[in-house]
Amino acid sequence: MNHPSWAERDRRVLWHPCTPTRDLDDLPPIPIRSARGVWLEAYDGRRYLDAISSWWVNLFGHAHPVINAAIRDQLERLEHVMLAGFTHEPVIRLSERLAALTSLGHCYYASDGSAAVEIALKMSFHYWRNRGEHRRTRYICLANSYHGETLGALSVSDVGLYRQVYEPLLLQPLVAPSPDAYVRADGESAADVARRQMSVLEHLLEQHAGEVCAVIVEPLVQCAGGMRMHDPLYLRLLRAACDRHRVHLIADEIAVGFGRTGTMFACEQAGIRPDLLLLGKGLTGGYLPLSVCLVSDEIYNAFDSEHGSPAAFLHSHSYTGNALACAAANATLDLFESGDVLARNRGLAAHLARATAPLADHAHVAEIRQTGMILAIEMARDGKTRTPYPAAERRGRRVYRYALEQGALLRPLGDVIYFMPPYVIEPDEIDQLARIAADGIAQATTD
């Protein structure tokens, strides 16, 4: 009797994220047995170079001995205790370290990024309510932004692929144009785009004076929106505008924090501090789900209240501040402190730029753009005019399939091929990825 394969068993019981079910007919999920460093190993023995950090979460490679040891040690002492009325050493130490790194005073923990966004939206609204400003019920987000899949987070997202079906259920934010430098006009710089688009957002703030709770932004890179990038000037202008109009600035660094953009946090490149900072994904090095909303002391102090008061912030999650996840996060910060990670990343980022530079002349490449350890290659029917391929042709999926055949995990965003590898990747592995991407693009763009 033949036993069903892992893929067959998977198909019977699992519903995979971001995967149309019919895609599984010709490209079933690959069962992974183990992983180490930048490599994933399947049950059939094939290996795959993890070029996208398993959806942007892995910082220092799979099965890192330092993080492994920290989790094992914590497991022997405390796996979890509720954070309502109790606390523990890992969460206190992590909070102290994050507060010191960000100059924001208090940490509110959740599991995934969407949950952190929900916390920030509720917290900002509730802050203004506690201040007696009950007209403030709206948010401003950017065109092409993405902040998660729960209804509040999806409400302040603007990627139609995710939002469109659920539109009747969502809040209706004010949508400001993105400072995305890809859409710059002839002769415009990225900074010019930042200034032009900021003027529109400022006008929205003027039109809706006293109605807006917060502006939420993905600093420097709109990741799920196709790795579109903008000049740090936009963040400086936005911080100043939020201050003028007494509006909170929420920085969603869930995907771009912890060194992805070349600095520990993307906001550092603009020299600004948001009112609420959202972190996740790489926070635990890619080991366990943990996210956090860091807030200013001013916001925290607005919730001083007694039992039963509507001023209290009663949002909660069962696994808030999980001890194992906090131990992994502390070990991740230890790795940043024990070596000059950002300096090494600068060298890796430069090597990544050199390795992919020949693709700039490809007839079907519209742009290669890079911010730190994030590099994106935008395919187009005509690279010079930036005329896109029809979405139904799914050229990016062809690259994905080709890369898997060659032993690499590249998961394009539409027709945008991108690299966001773990920081332990070696230059020769970058070269290997660049060759696979170049060959995959050549194959995908041959009609």
Secondary structure, 3 states (H helix, E strand, C coil): CCCCCHHHHHHHHCCCCCCCCCHHHHCCCCCEEEEEECEEEECCCCEEEECCHHHHCCCCCECCHHHHHHHHHHHCCCCCCCCCCCCCHHHHHHHHHHHHHHCCCEEEEECCHHHHHHHHHHHHHHHHHHCCCCCCCEEEEECCCCCCCCHHHHHCCCCHHHHHHHHHHCCCCEEECCCCHHHCCCCCCHHHHHHHHHHHHHHHHHHCCCCEEEEEECCCEECCCCCEECCCHHHHHHHHHHHHCCCEEEEECCCCCCCCCCCCCHHHHHCCCCCEEEECHHHHCCCCCCEEEEECHHHHHCCCCCCCCCCCCCCCCCCCCCHHHHHHHHHHHHHHHHCCHHHHHHHHHHHHHHHHHHHHHCCCEEEEEEECCEEEEEECCECCCCECCCHHHCHHHHHHHHHHHCCEECCCECCEEEECCCCCCCHHHHHHHHHHHHHHHHHHCCC
